[in-house]
């Protein structure tokens, strides 16, 4: 049991790699009305809007940076 760490259910779920997003990136969605990527993250049940991006990779980077900022060691890791 030496490799286990204390975590709340919320922290444990934030470390999940599963994403139902059509973009393939949790929290990143395409706005068909505006033709732009939108990025959001939920922190303690509160939605935070992270921005709008023309480039999908910029949207991914914004999301990943926010995950590290808000979830720290519990941020999802890349596969």
N, C-alpha and C positions, 0 to 999 in steps of 0.2 A: 504494500500500500504506500510505499515511499514516493510513487510517482503521481499521487493524487493531490489536488489542491482544493482548498475551501472555495466554494462558489455558490452564489444564489442561483435560483432557477433562471432568472433573467440573464445573469452573466453566462451561465452555461448555454442558453439558447443563442446568445449573441455570437458565440463561437461556432455556430453551425455553418456548414458550407452549403446547405440546401437553399436553392432559390427558385421561386416560381415565376420570377420576372421574365417576360418575353425577351428582354435585352440580354438575359443571362447573368445580370449583375443585380444583386439585391439593392433596392432603393433607386434604381435608374430606370426611367421610363421615357418613351418617345411621345412627344406631343404632336399628334397629327395636325392639330389646328395651327400650331406655330412652327412646325417642322424643326424641332429642337429637342435635345435631351434634357430632362429635368431630374434633379437629384434630391432625395430626401433621406432622412434617417430618423428613427424613433429612439428617444432617450428617456428612460423612465416613463414610458407611455405617452410622451409628448413628441409630436412631429416637429422636426426642424428642417426647414427648407434650406438646401445647400447651394442652389443655383441652377442656372440654365446654360447649356453648353452646345455649341455647334458640333463638336467632335466627341464621339463616344469615348475615346481614350481619356480625354480631359474629364468627362463625367465620372469615369471609373476612378481616376486619380483623386478627384474630390471626395468621392464616397470612401475610398480606402483611407485617406487622411483623416476623415471624420471618424471612422471606426477606431483608428488608433487613438485619436484625441478623446473620444467619449468612452471607449471600452478598454483601452490600455492592453494589458496582457490577455484579455478575453476577446480581442478583435479577431475576426475570422482570418485564417491563414490561406494563402493561395495553395492550390493542389500541386 
